[in-house]
Amino acid sequence: MSEPLNTNHHQPPGHPERMRGYLRLFWKENRQFFLLLFCIVFFKSAIADLSSISGLSMLPTLLDGDKVWVNKLAYDVKIPWTEISLAELADPKRGDVVIIDSKRADKRLVKRIVGVPGDTIYMQNNALVINGEAADYEVLSRDGDSIIIQEDLPDKTHQARLSRSFFNRSSRSYGPTVVPRGQYFVLGDNRDNSVDSRVYSFIPRGEIIGRSSSVVFSLDSSNNFLPRSERWLAGID
């Protein structure tokens, strides 16, 4: 008596059992790659990432073409790919350079925190007054239309840039205003060429992605994207 034929070897290409076999084989051969890819994406989403600087709003601290390190665990532990905080590790501080996923601007911003919750912020001709205390200023250099100054905030000293030709612009004065609970007032270091809290208002804590304290590498967009070797691994004040 003849034995029945084994039909498993004669299944059409689209047969579900054959497709499952292909998928099992594909996963077995590529699972290490996909696990590595998942770990990389998870790391970038929840722990640390790089952010590109595009534009001039943070001159002289950051240049167009800088790639900065973003510490996403500086303030919160968040569920990956969300803004949901699982735990608060620290509060953003005045003077921190932060990366912001701004809903009002509909883009990522890199700015400096100058006002924390409860602060009273006042600007008069670009001079900051925080909680009634005027910041100290020192002119470091003059170059054509720009002036580089040192700005001494109550908790942080850093450089900023002013433009001589815009001394009468209305954006040089702001407030006074009180920073609400859970929100922050941010400015670009290039005070006359920055769209920041003077336009977008306060930044909710949940939109702050992380803090940056160093440039990883830098490419000069105005010079055929050649590397600026002097800025590689440079700290951010």
DRENDREN-155359 format. One record per residue: residue in three letters; z, x, y of N, C-alpha, C, O in turn. Coordinates in steps of 0.001 Angstrom, whole numbers, plus 500000, padded with zeros to 6 digits. Example, Ala and Ser with C-alpha at 12.3 -4.5 7.8 and 13.67 -1.06 7.14 Angstrom:
BEGIN
ALA507800513190494310507800512300495500507800513200496700508465514236496681
SER507080512850497750507140513670498940507870512900500030508039513409501138
//
This chain:
BEGIN
MET500000500845498814500000500000500000500000500890501249500773501843501337
SER499151500579502186499062501381503404500236501085504337500687499944504441
GLU500738502160505036501868501986505949501375501478507303500241501753507696
PRO502224500737508014501814500206509334501615501348510329502303502368510276
LEU500689501158511208500392502166512216501510502248513240502109501231513589
ASN501802503483513737502772503687514813502056503489516145501276504333516585
THR502336502379516758501595502023517980502075502766519200501446502663520253
ASN503198503536519106503707504249520283502711505279520794502696505621521976
HIS501863505774519861500899506791520269499635506175520854498732506884521297
HIS499584504864520851498375504196521337498675503263522501497951502295522737
GLN499765503565523238500105502725524380499166503041525542498829504204525765
PRO498745502025526277497877502268527442498607503075528499499838503091528507
PRO497881503754529401498513504632530406499556503944531268500538504579531651
GLY499378502669531586500318501990532465501457501301531748502219500564532375
HIS501595501520530456502633500855529679504017501269530199504239502449530470
PRO504960500305530345506279500628530915506998501745530172507607502608530804
GLU506939501747528846507645502771528081507069504157528340507810505133528454
ARG505757504238528432505133505522528730505480505973530152505721507159530378
MET505507505044531112505865505400532480507300505916532556507584506876533272
ARG508211505267531804509591505748531804509681507144531213510485507964531657
GLY508867507408530225508848508748529648508370509784530643508929510878530728
TYR507323509436531407506834510343532450507916510616533490508106511756533914
LEU508628509553533902509658509712534923510820510566534420511347511399535158
ARG511221510359533155512300511179532586511890512643532541512695513519532856
LEU510667512915532160510174514288532100510086514893533504510449516050533719
PHE509596514089534456509480514567535842510859514911536406511027515943537055
TRP511864514028536152513204514295536641513803515540535978514444516347536650
LYS513602515697534692514152516849533968513597518155534507514315519149534614
GLU512306518149534848511665519378535310511939519672536783511816520818537214
ASN512311518640537568512440518831539018513810518486539571513984518481540790
ARG514785518199538727516070517720539237516791518763540074517470518409541038
GLN516662520036539732517326521061540542516779521087541960517528521261542922
PHE515457520912542084514856520873543417515374519692544216515731519845545385
PHE515421518500543596515858517309544314517351517371544653517757516880545706
LEU518165517957543791519582518112544097519772519078545263520617518855546130
LEU518978520155545281519042521096546394518598520422547687519218520612548733
LEU517523519633547618517031518922548797518085517943549308518293517837550517
PHE518748517232548407519794516298548813520938517029549504521449516558550520
CYS521348518188548958522440518958549556522071519427550964522910519410551864
ILE520813519846551154520369520301552468520399519148553470520904519298554582
VAL519857518002553071519823516842553962521238516363554273521539516010555414
PHE522106516351553262523500515956553472524187516915554443524907516480555341
PHE523966518225554263524571519228555150524120519023556584524938519056557503
LYS522804518807556788522272518627558133522793517354558772522984517306559987
SER523025516320557972523457515043558522524947515019558836525354514426559835
ALA525772515656557998527210515469558106527987516703558531529118516570558998
ILE527427517895558388528222519108558596527712519936559767528461520193560710
ALA526471520352559724525922521195560792524409521095560793523789520746559788
ASP523825521409561948522374521312562088521951522225563233522787522822563911
LEU520645522323563433520088523017564583519454521986565505518906520984565046
SER519532522238566801518928521334567770518083522147568741518506523199569220
SER516884521648569025515966522342569924516225521937571370516481520770571667
ILE516156522918572261516290522659573689514896522536574276514090523464574209
SER514630521378574849513331521124575464513558520673576902514185519642577146
GLY513049521444577840513243521110579245514181522085579928514609523079579342
LEU514494521778581190515223522718582041516589522204582493517211522810583366
SER517062521115581925518252520462582469519541521254582259520541520975582920
MET519542522239581350520766523009581100520669524444581588521496525277581215
LEU519662524754582426519605526082583026520846526313583890521325525362584508
PRO521386527531583959520934528746583281521560528958581907521297529972581262
THR522395528004581445523102528173580177522149528179578999522237529044578127
LEU521227527204578970520271527075577873518856527054578430518596526474579485
LEU517941527698577703516553527796578128515666526931577256515990526659576100
ASP514553526505577812513548525790577035513081526699575894512644527825576132
GLY513176526207574659512819527004573499513997527554572733513822528132571660
ASP515212527385573269516416527781572523516616526845571335516310525655571406
LYS517126527391570264517539526603569103519037526818568937519478527928568637
VAL519816525768569130521269525918569153521915525372567888521407524444567257
TRP523040525966567537523845525536566397524656524317566792525272524291567857
VAL524656523303565931525399522071566202526473521905565130526171521706563954
ASN527720521990565556528845521767564649529165520282564625529761519759565567
LYS528773519594563548528973518155563471530378517770563023530736516592563030
LEU531172518762562636532564518504562271533515518921563386534722519030563169
ALA532969519153564581533819519571565696534809518487566098535937518789566487
TYR534394517227566005535231516129566498535551515083565435536661514550565404
ASP534589514786564565534759513680563618534153514022562262533246514847562155
VAL534678513366561232534011513305559938533328511947559875533987510908559899
LYS532003511966559794531247510718559805530542510492558479530212511435557760
ILE530319509222558174529491508896557014528094509416557290527525509128558343
PRO527525510190556348526189510757556594525165509700556975525144508601556423
TRP524315510058557932523216509219558423523698507990559190522935507046559398
THR524959508002559610525493506900560412526346507474561544526593508679561600
GLU526792506592562445527737506970563491529153506502563157530024506498564026
ILE529385506109561907530691505598561491531627506763561210531359507588560337
SER532725506826561955533693507912561813534724507571560742535332506501560761
LEU534907508507559805535936508354558783537269508933559233538331508456558832
ALA537206509970560073538421510614560560538112511377561836537061512007561949
GLU539022511322562792538883512092564024539616513415563857540814513440563572
LEU538888514515564037539458515848563856539972516442565166540973517157565181
ALA539280516141566262539669516662567578538980515826568639537999515135568360
ASP539497515891569855538877515180570972537910516104571698538217517282571880
PRO536748515604572117535867516400572976536605516835574233537368516066574818
LYS536369518086574645537094518643575784536186518837576980534972518996576847
ARG536795518821578138536072519113579371535494520525579295536209521480578991
GLY534207520650579572533532521937579495532725522134578235531894523041578184
ASP532938521308577200532169521439575959530693521112576190530362520184576928
VAL529820521876575557528393521546575524528161520722574266528396521200573156
VAL527705519495574434527604518559573315526175518042573152525384518004574095
ILE525882517648571915524597517032571589524862515539571435525787515130570734
ILE524046514739572092524284513298572212523072512529571693521934512820572060
ASP523329511559570846522280510639570406522367509401571301522988508400570944
SER521727509495572476521908508481573515521036507254573267519815507358573147
LYS521675506102573194520922504855573036520267504455574355519143503955574356
ARG520953504668575472520380504298576770519159505157577095518156504657577605
ALA519253506437576799518116507322577061517064507219575967515916507613576167
ASP517457506685574800516579506560573639516058507932573189514903508070572787
LYS516923508929573262516567510269572797517829511114572698518911510700573113
ARG517666512297572142518779513235572023518937514017573319517960514495573896
LEU520189514140573770520494514873574991521427516039574683522228515974573751
VAL521319517094575467522263518205575412522851518348576814522133518673577760
LYS524147518107576947524797518115578262526182518734578143526644519059577049
ARG526839518890579303528196519421579346529172518313579759528922517582580717
ILE530261518201579041531294517230579394532060517740580618532581518855580613
VAL532123516923581651532937517274582822534043516258583056534973516525583817
GLY533959515097582415534990514077582564535372513482581221534506513034580470
VAL536670513474580912537179512888579673537869511573580008538117511296581182
PRO538188510753579005538793509445579284540012509536580196540931510323579966
GLY539992508705581240541087508671582204540856509509583438541556509330584434
ASP539887510428583407539593511263584571538980510431585705538229509487585463
THR539309510795586919538625510270588093537634511320588562538026512426588934
ILE536340510977588545535272511915588857534684511579590224534378510425590525
TYR534539512611591031533936512447592355533063513662592623533485514794592389
MET531843513434593117530935514515593481530507514339594925530092513255595333
GLN530611515407595689530165515395597076529264516604597290529723517747597274
ASN527965516335597492526978517412597661527072518431596525527062519641596750
ASN527165517906595294527210518684594054528541519377593796528682520051592775
ALA529504519237594666530828519807594429531673518787593670531820517646594109
LEU532223519198592540533000518305591691534459518254592115535070519273592438
VAL534999517046592106536430516830592290536906516020591092536442514901590869
ILE537832516583590320538315515933589102539806515657589258540609516578589407
ASN540159514387589220541558513960589386542156514515590676543311514941590717
GLY541333514497591735541793514956593034541803516456593219542152516940594296
GLU541427517207592193541414518664592263539978519156592367539176518919591464
ALA539647519835593451538288520336593658538034521557592796538876522449592695
ALA536869521588592178536474522769591400536197523931592341535750523741593472
ASP536470525144591853536178526348592622534759526816592326534273526699591201
TYR534101527349593359532720527805593199532553529215593762533188529603594743
GLU531671529962593098531305531299593555529809531474593368529289531216592282
VAL529110531908594404527675532167594304527469533492593584527984534526594011
LEU526709533456592482526452534664591698525132535323592071525039536549592119
SER524103534503592336522800535073592681521943534024593363522170532821593231
ARG520944534516594101519943533660594728518578534168594303518297535364594372
ASP517724533235593857516396533627593394515391532577593846515246531529593217
GLY514695532871594954513708531924595453514353530626595854515150530574596791
ASP513998529560595128514471528221595470515791527872594784516341526797595026
SER516304528753593940517486528407593150518678529289593491518534530431593928
ILE519853528723593275521117529434593439521902529291592140522089528178591649
ILE522363530407591581523206530385590391524651530517590854525010531457591562
ILE525465529561590443526872529557590846527770529618589618527353529308588502
GLN528996530019589849530032529907588829530917528728589200531450528653590307
GLU531062527813588255531849526601588484533121526675587656533064526789586431
ASP534257526612588316535550526659587621536105525245587509536680524709588456
LEU535922524657586335536546523367586045538010523603585690538398524748585455
PRO538833522558585644540244522758585304540469523495583985541456524218583847
ASP539563523322583006539765523941581689538635524874581270538665525401580158
LYS537655525091582114536476525832581677535744526435582865535616525802583913
THR535263527669582693534434528322583691533046528540583110532904529043581996
HIS532032528162583861530660528310583373529727528455584566530136528310585718
GLN528458528746584262527458528871585317526679527564585469526526526796584519
ALA526197527337586677525359526175586960524264526606587931524321527685588522
ARG523287525755588077522130526077588923521919524974589946521952523790589608
LEU521702525363591194521387524433592272520032524788592855519603525939592787
SER519351523788593434518071524027594095518255523895595595518776522891596081
ARG517827524906596319518008524914597767517279523766598448517764523248599453
SER516127523356597928515290522383598631515750520943598439515107520024598946
PHE516867520723597708517302519357597424518711519087597924519414518252597355
PHE519138519774598973520509519626599433520824518215599915521996517840599956
ASN519839517435600273520109516102600810519823514985599804519825513808600166
ARG519580515347598552519306514309597566520544513480597286521656514005597223
SER520344512166597118521485511264596911522202511553595601523396511277595489
SER521500512109594595522142512368593305523171513477593387523915513698592431
ARG523231514185594519524240515234594673525630514649594914526627515364594813
SER525703513372595227526997512723595443527133511546594480526162510848594189
TYR528356511340593991528588510300592989530064509913593004530942510755593188
GLY530317508614592806531680508162592641532413507939593963531795507812595020
PRO533733507895593882534574508195592704534518507096591638534300505922591938
THR534721507513590391534718506587589264535691507095588211535912508299588081
VAL536269506165587465537224506509586409536512506430585058535851505436584757
VAL536647507466584259536009507503582935536778506568581999537982506742581815
PRO536098505573581401536802504611580534537300505252579236536878506342578851
ARG538179504559578603538700504997577305537561505096576284536705504216576204
GLY537569506173575515536577506352574468535204506758574958534244506743574188
GLN535091507127576251533798507523576801533946508810577612535055509246577924
TYR532784509414577949532786510730578586531728510777579671530697510108579593
PHE532008511589580693531065511798581783530450513174581592531165514174581522
VAL529095513227581505528408514486581217527407514804582319526850513906582950
LEU527189516094582538526204516587583494525395517702582858525857518375581936
GLY524171517891583366523407519072583022523809520210583937524163519981585093
ASP523759521434583436524126522576584280523105522804585392523442523380586427
ASN521883522369585196520866522439586248520989521159587070520247520201586855
ARG521921521151588003522389519920588630521310519125589348521395517899589413
ASP520304519791589886519269519066590615518044518763589761517026518296590272
ASN518142519026588474517019518746587567517568518275586228517198518793585174
SER518456517286586282519072516768585068519288515271585182519802514783586188
VAL518893514549584149519173513116584046520358512974583096520235513259581905
ASP521485512542583605522732512587582844523576511350583157523024510270583366
SER524893511487583194525760510321583428525582509721584810525991508585585048
ARG524984510459585715524694509886587027523627508801586922523511507947587801
VAL522843508842585833521794507842585594522160506950584409522071505726584501
TYR522574507566583292522839506818582062524273506322581955524624505645580989
SER525103506652582934526509506277582938527267507030581840526831508091581393
PHE528389506481581416529279507191580503528704507235579089527903506385578700
ILE529133508250578327528658508448576965529760508044575986530838508636576013
PRO529521507051575122530529506690574123530760507837573139529831508569572797
ARG531974507980572700532298509052571757531423508979570509531017510012569978
GLY531133507777570041530343507629568825528941508190568929528310508467567909
GLU528430508368570168527087508924570340527076510449570406526010511065570432
ILE528256511054570431528331512521570444528175513026569018529031512776568170
ILE527091513733568755526791514225567414527658515415567055528155515508565933
GLY527845516332568007528626517523567729528662518435568933528169518098570010
ARG529265519613568728529419520600569794528587521836569472528434522222568313
SER528055522445570527527294523680570348527993524819571080528413524671572228
SER528111525954570400528761527116571004527925528376570897528368529443571322
SER526707528277570330525875529474570208524404529113570079524045528043569588
VAL523564530034570534522114529954570324521803530708569038522220531855568873
VAL521077530075568133520722530741566878519523531660567092519560532841566744
PHE518454531100567672517304531919568056516583531231569197516880530082569522
SER515637531929569806514970531392570985513522531861571011513225533027570751
LEU512625530927571331511199531219571453510755530853572860511064529770573356
ASP510030531758573498509612531578574885508341530741574942507248531245574684
SER508486529451575282507337528546575307506343528913576395505175528533576315
SER506782529643577408505880530036578494505173531363578210504360531819579014
ASN505479531972577078504888533264576725504471533283575263504903534133574484
ASN503596532299574901503033532226573549504101532131572460503888532572571331
PHE505250531553572811506341531344571861506823532650571219507246532669570063
LEU506754533713571972507301534977571494508828534902571491509413534233572343
PRO509476535577570551510940535493570478511624536173571650511201537232572114
ARG512697535536572120513576536162573114514721536805572315515756536173572102
SER514544538019571886515497538654570977516893538772571589517891538759570868
GLU516965538887572916518267539040573568519114537783573498520316537836573759
ARG518499536630573144519250535374573075519623534998571647520365534037571447
TRP519139535716570664519451535383569282520942535598569021521484536666569303
LEU521589534580568483523019534590568164523888534805569406524999535329569318
ALA523364534390570562524119534504571814525100533339571949524785532207571583
GLY526282533628572473527268532586572680526950531726573880526236532158574785
ILE527475530509573898527298529571575009528639529416575717529637529053575095
ASP528658529686577000529891529527577789530083528065578181531062527728578847
//
